[in-house]
Amino acid sequence: MTRTLSLLLLPVALFGCELIDDTYKGDTGSDTGASTDSDADGDGFDADVDCDDSDADVWLADAPLSGNLADDGFADFCTSYCARTVTGNLSISGGDTSGLSCLTEVGGDVSISRNSTASSVDLSALSVIGGDLTVYKSPNLTDIDLSGLTAVNWLSIGHTGLTSLNLNALTASGSHFTIANNPSLVAAQANALTAVGGDFAVYDNAVLADLQLDVLASAGGAAQIADNASLCNDDAQAIVDGMSAESTYVNNNDGACD
């Protein structure tokens, strides 16, 4: 009797083990939840924490650099970051600026001064400068990308080798705005600039023939366009006539007028 019962129970035991084995091999039963994690760029960081899941070289969100940034800190500044800011000042005196491709905001001043080596500066991602922008005495600097800049306090660009200047994203300058003594500058555009808080001045740019300031409506101080030998004086006068300013001066812009 005992032997017969054991034989009858054996298939049940084997069947039960098979069910248990199937469960461990992937049967999820009633659990229908699915993981939403993904890592499209294969950098080891899922999309929910990766700042750009289409680029394997970056995954970190902004971690502001507290303090100032100079040439010796450029190389690693953007490593792994999609975007980054600086709370203090940015000084460029000749270093390779390709490492600043993620820089979006500087809380203090930006200075490109007495730069004797760099011919090009890429600040295309830079949107806001809380302080002043000074580009000065950099005769070998022929190209600067400020195409993303929307706000600055005092802008001063002089004694450079720049051939063109695109400031078409800039809407306001909180203080003065000066472009002067750039002997190779042919074209300068700031077609979104509506107001300058202080003085506005464009002068002594010998080959400047194309000056575009389509919506500039006011300057808190004086407005001056003078001594640009290749600029049409009538065009300069039209720019100033469209502005409100404490005083105006247009003279010695001797270029041909269409």
Long-range contacts (C-beta under 8 A, 24 or more apart in sequence): 51-81, 51-82, 51-83, 52-82, 55-82, 58-82, 58-102, 62-104, 68-108, 70-95, 71-95, 74-98, 74-99, 74-100, 75-99, 77-102, 77-103, 78-102, 78-103, 83-125, 89-131, 92-118, 92-121, 94-118, 97-121, 97-122, 97-123, 98-122, 100-125, 100-126, 101-125, 104-128, 105-129, 105-130, 106-130, 106-131, 107-131, 109-133, 109-134, 110-134, 111-136, 112-136, 112-138, 112-141, 112-144, 113-137, 113-138, 114-138, 115-140, 115-141, 116-140, 119-143, 119-161, 120-144, 120-145, 121-145, 123-148, 123-149, 124-148, 127-151, 127-169, 128-152, 129-153, 132-156, 132-175, 133-157, 135-160, 135-162, 136-160, 142-184, 146-170, 153-197, 154-198, 157-182, 158-182, 160-184, 160-185, 163-187, 164-188, 165-189, 167-193, 168-192, 172-196, 172-197, 173-197, 173-198, 176-200, 176-201, 176-221, 177-201, 177-219, 178-202, 179-205, 180-204, 180-205, 181-205, 182-208, 183-207, 186-210, 186-230, 187-211, 187-212, 188-212, 189-213, 190-216, 191-215, 194-218, 195-219, 195-220, 196-220, 196-221, 199-223, 199-224, 200-224, 200-243, 200-245, 201-225, 202-226, 202-228, 202-236, 203-227, 203-228, 204-228, 205-231, 206-230, 209-255, 211-235, 211-236, 211-239, 213-239, 216-242, 216-243, 217-242, 217-243, 217-244, 218-243, 218-244, 218-245, 219-243, 219-244, 219-245, 219-246, 220-245, 220-246, 221-245, 221-246, 222-246, 222-247, 222-248, 222-249, 223-247, 223-248, 223-249, 224-248, 224-249, 224-250, 225-249, 225-250, 225-253, 226-250, 226-251, 226-252, 226-253, 227-251, 227-252, 227-253, 228-252, 228-253, 228-255, 229-253, 229-254, 229-255, 230-254, 230-255, 231-255, 232-256, 232-257, 232-258, 233-257
